């Protein structure tokens, strides 16, 4: 009997499918995202290890921190970024100010994200008079300029680190609510949601098992982008004198305290201003990259 398969016939071998890199793997392949991640990592490490990176206290008025005429010292070997008008080491205050910006950025933006997601999901899923009332309130909040509203709220409450975080959260949740509302409204009309309702699935199961997982990429992207807005708003409030109060170091109040020396000692404004710009830009770069990776349909949109 003849073997129907020739002994030298090629044998098909199925190669294992190439595993697609995860979100972080795709993120590090983008040069701009890597720059953003590097700046964020340096800022976080500088804030955490500030006591070990500098030999000075942020509020210590150093005996040799001023010239004989009482003017701030320019950058030198002893004070790498110079000193401020009170003789305090500027590098030390910037490192400790990074703590303030990061704490407010994470806390305030996290609270804003939570409020916006809760309002958007509730309005988008239930719709009707509940959704209408929530979204009209959101539109009302959006009608007020964010900075003006933050100034009014900050003037009512006693300024402190946590009060500033609360004020920023109460201002910044509206954009998240609008985006989440739009996506939730679209998801609530999909066939798989109707099928879940048909088999008797309750509202909690639909929200937590089917809608929120689909919203997670959007929430992550807006959470990352929102930190840059939060950092800028905190610096603005502190510069205006209604944010984090001295002697607590904040990049905004460092500029506010030293603005009168802008021409004589420009480093007092340039270095904290550059720190604010760099951190805000870093979170924007990472947020843009995450948006393109997690939601390609939003590629190129602001």
N, C-alpha and C positions, 0 to 999 in steps of 0.2 A: 504494500500500500504506500502510495507516494504522499509525503508530507505536503499539505497545501501551502504551507508557509515556507518560503525559501530560507535556508539557514543564515544567509547573509543579508536578509531583509532588514532595513533600518528599524529600530525600535523607538517609538515616540516616547520621549521623557518629558513629563510635566515639571517645569521648573517652579519652585515656590514663588508666589506673587511677591513683588517688591513692596515692602512695607512703606506706606506713605508717612513722611515725617509728621510729627505732631505740631501743635501751634507754635511752641517755642522753637522747634527746629526750623520751621518756615520763617519765624520772626528773625532769627539770627542770620538768615541769608539776605536780609535787606540792610544795606549799609546805613541808611538813615535811622532805621530802628535800632541798630547796634549802637550808633552814636547816642541816641536817646537813652537806651538802657545803661550805657556807660556813665552818662551824666547823672542819671537817677541813682545808680549804685554808688557812685562817688559821694553824692550828697547824703545818702542814707548812712554810709559808713562814716563820713565826717561828722554827722550828727550823733551817731551812737558812740563813737570813740573820741568825741571832743575833749573830754578830760585828759586823755592820754596823748592827744595830738598837740596840745598846747600847754605851756607851763603856767598860764595866767588864769585868773578868775575873770569871767566876763564883765563883772561890775567893779573890778579892782582899779582904782585910780593910781597908776604907777608914779612913783617919785620921779623917775627918769623918762616919763612918757610925754613930756612937753619940752619945748625949747626954753631957753632962758627968758624969752619974751612971752612965754605962755601959749605958744602956738602949737598945733599938732605936729608930730614928727612924720616926715615922709617915709615910704617903705625903705627899710634898711636891714642889716644883718640881724639885729635884735628883734625888730618888729617887721615881719615880712610884708605886711600890707599897711604899715604905718600905724599911727594912733589917732584917736578921735579928739574932740575939743576938751574932753575931761582927762586925757592921758590914758585911756583904756586901749588895750590891744585890739585893733580892728579885726584881725583874723579870728581871734577868740570869739568876738561878738558875732561874727558872720557864721562861725561853726555852731554856736549855740542858737543863733537865729534860724538856722536850718531846722532845728528841732521844732521850733514854733511853726514854721511853714508846713513841715511834714505832718505834724500832729493835727493842725487845723485842716490841712488838705485832705487827710484820710478821714478824720472824724466828721467834718462838715460835709464832705462829698458823700461819705457813706450814708449819713442821715438824709441828705437830699435825695440820694438814689433810692433809699427805702421809702421815703414819702412819695416820690414821683412814681415809683413802681406800684405802690399800693393804690394810689389814686388812678393811675392809668389802667391797671388791670381791672379794678372795680368798675370804672366807667365803661371800658371796652367790652367787658363780658356781660354785665347786666343791662347796659344801655337804658333805654326808657327814660323816666324822669330822674332816676339815680345818676345815670351817665350824663344826662343833660345838665343837671345841677352841678356835678363835679367839674365838668369841662367848662361851664360858664364861669365858675369860680377860678379855674385855672386861667382862662382868658382875662379875667379881671386882674389877677396877679401879674400876668404878662404885660398888661397895659402900663404898669408902673415901671419907670426906669430902675433897673436892678440896683445901681449904685445909690440912687436917691432913696429907694426903699431901705437899703441896708443902712444908710446914714440915719434915717428916721428911727429904725429899730435900735441901732447902736446908741442913739441919743437917749432913748427911753430907759434902757437897761444900763447897769453899771459895767463899763468895759472890763473884760478879763479874757483870758484865753478861751475858756469854755463858752462864755457869752458870745464872743466873736464867732466861734464855730457854730453856735445855734443860729445866730443872725444870718450867716452865710447859707446855712442849710435851708432856712425859711425863704431865702431869695432864689436859690438855684434849683429847686425841685421841679419848676414848671416845665422846663424843656424836656426833662426825662418823662414827665407825665404825658406830654403831647405825643412823643415818639412811641411810648409803650401803649398808649390808648389806640393809636393807629394800627399797630401790629396786632394787638389783642382783638380789635374789632374784625380784622381780616381773618385771624385764626378761628374766632368763634363761629364763623360762617362756613368753615371747611367741612368736608364730608365726614372726616374721621371724628370730629366733635359731635356731629349729628348722630353718628353710629354709637358713640359712647352714651349719649342721652337715651337712645333707643333701647339699649340693653340695661338701662336703669342706673348708670353711673351717676353718683352725686356730684355736686358742685366742687367740694374739696378735691375729689379724685381728678376731675377734669382740669382744675386749675394747677394742681401740684404735679400731676403726672403727664399732662399733655401740653398745657399752655406755657407755664413757666419755663420748662426746658427749652422750648422754642425761642423764648425771649432772652435766654441767658447770653447768647453772643451780643445782642444789642445792649444789654445791661452792662456787660464787661467793657464794651467799647465806650459807652457814654460815661461809665465810671472812670475810665482812664483819661478821657478828654476833659472831664469835669474837674479833675484835680488841678489842671493848669489854670482854669478859670478861677478856682478857689484860691490858689496861691496869689494870683494877680489881685483879686478882690481883697484878700487879707492885707496885702502890702499897701493897697490904696487906702483902706480904712486906717491902718496904723500910721501911714504918712499924714493923713488928715487929723490925727490925734484922737480918733474915736475907736481905735482898734486895740491891739495889745499895748498895755501901758508900760512905760519905763518904770523900773530898771530892767524888766524882762526884755531880753534881746529879741528883736524882730527885724527882718530886713527892711520893712517899711518904716519903722520908727528910727532905725539907724540913719536913714536918709533924712527923715524929718528933723532929727536932733542936729544934724551936721550940715543942713542946707545953707546956712549962713556963711559957711566956709567953702562954698562951691568953687569960687574963683581962686582963693588962696590955697586950698587943699582939695583939689578935684577928686583925689582917690577916695575920699570919704563918701562920695556919692557914686563914683564909677563902680567900685567893687561890689557893694550890695546891689546896685542896679543890674550889674552883669549877672549876679547870682540869681536874681528874680527872673531875668530874661532867659537864662540858660535852663533853669528848672521848668519853667512854663513851656519852653520850646521842646524840651526833652519829652514831656508827657504828651504833647501834641504829636510828635513824631511817632511815638509808640502807639498812641491811640489811632492814628491814621493807618498804620501798618496792621494793627489788629482788626480794624474795620474791613480792610481789603481781604484779609485772610478769613475772618469769620463770616463775613457777609459780602461776597463778591458783587452782589447787585447794587451795593452802595459805593462801589469803587469810583473815586474821583469826585464824590459829593462832599461838600463842606460839613 
